[in-house]
Amino acid sequence: MKKSHVRTAFPLFVAGVALWLCSGFSAALTAVSHKALMNESFQQFDQNLNTGWRVLQLQRDYLGAANAMLEYLSVHSTTLKLWQKDSLAFHLGHIYALAGKKREAIHWFKKSMADHLMDNPTYTESFIVFIEKDKPALLEDRDTIATTHPGPSRAQDLREMDVMLEYFGESFEAAWGALNCHNPATKETTAAWISYCKDMDAKYRKIYLQHGIKLRYK
């Protein structure tokens, strides 16, 4: 049975931001690069695959990336549009899922849907049910997107769900690494992404080989 999603107020974690920051922003960032990160536009910080919080993600500093997003939300709270806050909330769910922080991941995935601005909430729900290990719900979500979501992103959404089904029971990080580092149609070319994919192939070598993946990044 699918889970119901309860509206969660955005300020729930605001008080916690200060605690995250007191413990240190990220060992991977200097004071200068930290300031530069906070000064990036929303497009640079959240929408570019090679800048913003993803710089930390590609170093597998997942909690550093989460802290960066929490601080960015706090610093720009009065200027970010609601859909931009929802986008950051979704990516917070994603990054916490990569870190294996299931409770935090589910919280932020739900927060991203609370304002009802996302054009395909079933897509986000699929991440939640993968984390909760609810395979019937994941299959139902896939069927829903296949039959009722004719948008241009449908093919990619279905591919992501197929990977989650194939790697059901494995970690979110293992599934995400398979999805992004072993897409038959593309191959990562930037140094940061190649380094990240090498880490994924080394960490999940046995799992990927069991699924018939030919390791690209050695």
C-alpha positions in Angstrom: 0.0 0.0 0.0 1.3 3.4 -0.8 2.2 5.7 2.0 0.4 9.0 2.5 2.5 12.1 2.6 1.8 14.7 5.3 2.5 18.3 4.7 5.6 19.3 6.6 6.4 22.9 7.5 9.7 24.2 6.1 10.8 25.8 9.4 11.1 22.4 11.0 14.8 22.2 10.3 15.7 25.9 10.4 16.7 25.7 14.0 18.9 22.7 13.2 20.8 24.6 10.6 22.8 26.5 13.2 23.8 23.2 14.8 25.0 21.8 11.5 27.1 24.9 10.9 28.6 24.9 14.3 30.0 21.4 13.8 32.0 22.7 10.7 30.8 23.3 7.2 33.0 20.8 5.3 36.6 19.7 5.5 36.6 19.8 1.7 36.0 23.5 1.5 38.3 26.4 2.4 36.8 29.6 3.8 37.1 31.3 0.5 35.4 28.5 -1.5 32.7 28.3 1.2 31.9 32.0 0.7 32.0 31.6 -3.0 29.6 28.7 -2.8 27.1 30.7 -0.7 27.4 33.6 -3.3 26.5 31.4 -6.2 23.2 32.0 -8.1 20.5 29.4 -7.6 21.2 28.2 -11.1 24.9 27.7 -10.3 24.3 26.2 -6.9 21.5 23.8 -7.6 20.9 23.3 -11.3 24.4 22.8 -12.7 25.9 19.3 -12.6 29.5 20.5 -12.0 29.1 23.4 -9.5 27.3 24.2 -6.3 26.6 21.4 -3.8 27.5 18.8 -6.4 31.2 19.6 -6.0 30.9 18.1 -2.5 28.7 15.2 -3.7 31.3 14.2 -6.3 33.9 14.0 -3.5 31.4 11.7 -1.7 31.2 14.4 1.0 27.4 13.8 1.2 26.9 15.4 4.6 29.0 18.4 3.5 26.7 18.8 0.5 23.7 18.6 2.8 25.1 21.2 5.1 25.8 23.4 2.1 22.2 23.2 1.0 20.9 23.8 4.5 23.0 26.9 4.8 22.1 28.1 1.3 18.4 27.8 2.2 19.1 29.9 5.4 21.2 32.5 3.7 18.8 33.0 0.8 15.6 32.3 2.6 14.0 35.7 1.7 15.0 35.7 -2.0 14.5 32.1 -3.0 11.2 31.3 -4.8 9.0 28.6 -3.4 9.8 26.2 -6.3 13.5 26.8 -5.7 13.2 25.8 -2.1 11.3 22.7 -3.2 14.1 21.9 -5.6 16.6 22.2 -2.8 14.4 20.1 -0.5 14.3 17.3 -3.2 18.0 17.4 -3.5 18.5 17.3 0.2 16.4 14.1 0.2 18.6 12.8 -2.6 21.9 13.6 -0.8 20.7 12.2 2.5 19.6 9.0 0.7 23.1 8.7 -0.7 24.5 9.1 2.8 22.3 6.3 4.1 20.4 8.8 6.3 16.9 7.3 5.6 14.8 9.4 8.0 16.3 12.7 6.9 16.0 11.6 3.2 12.3 10.8 3.6 11.6 14.0 5.5 13.1 16.2 2.7 11.6 14.2 -0.2 8.2 14.7 1.5 8.9 18.4 2.0 9.7 18.8 -1.7 6.2 17.6 -2.5 4.3 19.6 0.2 3.7 22.7 -1.8 2.3 20.7 -4.7 4.5 22.5 -7.3 6.2 19.5 -8.7 4.8 18.3 -12.0 5.4 14.6 -11.2 5.1 13.8 -7.5 5.0 10.1 -8.3 8.6 10.4 -9.3 9.6 11.7 -5.9 7.4 9.1 -4.2 9.3 6.4 -6.0 12.5 7.4 -4.1 10.7 7.2 -0.8 9.2 3.7 -1.4 12.6 2.5 -2.6 14.2 3.7 0.7 11.3 2.1 2.6 11.7 -1.1 0.7 8.1 -1.2 -0.5 8.4 -2.9 -3.9 4.7 -3.2 -4.6 4.4 0.6 -4.2 7.5 1.1 -6.5 5.9 -1.1 -9.2 2.7 0.9 -8.9 4.6 4.2 -9.2 6.3 2.9 -12.3 3.0 1.9 -13.8 1.5 5.3 -13.0 4.3 7.2 -14.7 4.2 4.8 -17.7 0.4 5.3 -18.2 -0.4 8.8 -17.0 2.7 11.0 -17.3 3.3 11.8 -21.0 5.8 14.5 -20.4 9.3 14.7 -22.0 10.9 13.3 -18.8 9.0 10.1 -18.8 11.6 8.0 -20.5 14.3 9.1 -18.1 11.9 8.6 -15.1 11.1 5.1 -16.2 14.7 4.3 -16.7 15.5 5.4 -13.1 12.6 3.3 -11.8 13.8 0.3 -13.7 17.3 0.7 -12.1 15.7 1.0 -8.7 13.7 -2.2 -9.3 16.8 -4.0 -10.5 18.8 -2.9 -7.5 15.9 -3.2 -5.1 17.3 -4.1 -1.6 20.7 -2.5 -2.3 21.7 0.9 -1.0 20.5 4.1 -2.7 24.1 4.9 -3.5 24.6 1.6 -5.3 21.6 2.1 -7.4 22.4 5.8 -8.1 26.0 4.9 -9.1 24.7 2.3 -11.5 22.2 4.7 -13.0 24.6 7.6 -13.5 27.9 6.0 -14.1 26.7 3.2 -16.4 24.1 4.7 -18.6 24.5 2.9 -21.9 23.8 6.2 -23.8 26.4 8.3 -22.0 29.8 8.2 -20.4 31.1 10.7 -17.8 34.0 12.8 -19.1 34.8 15.4 -16.5 37.6 14.6 -14.0 35.3 15.0 -11.0 32.7 12.6 -12.4 35.3 10.1 -13.5 36.8 10.1 -10.0 33.3 9.7 -8.5 32.5 6.8 -10.8 35.8 5.1 -10.1 34.9 5.2 -6.4 31.5 3.8 -7.2 32.9 0.9 -9.3 35.5 0.1 -6.6 32.9 0.2 -3.8 30.2 -1.8 -5.6 32.3 -3.9 -7.9 30.8 -7.2 -6.7 27.2 -5.9 -7.0 27.7 -4.4 -10.4 29.3 -7.5 -11.8 26.5 -9.6 -10.5 24.1 -7.3 -12.5 26.1 -7.8 -15.7 27.7 -4.3 -15.7 31.0 -4.0 -17.5 33.0 -1.7 -15.2 34.1 1.4 -17.1 36.0 3.3 -14.5 39.1 1.4 -13.3 
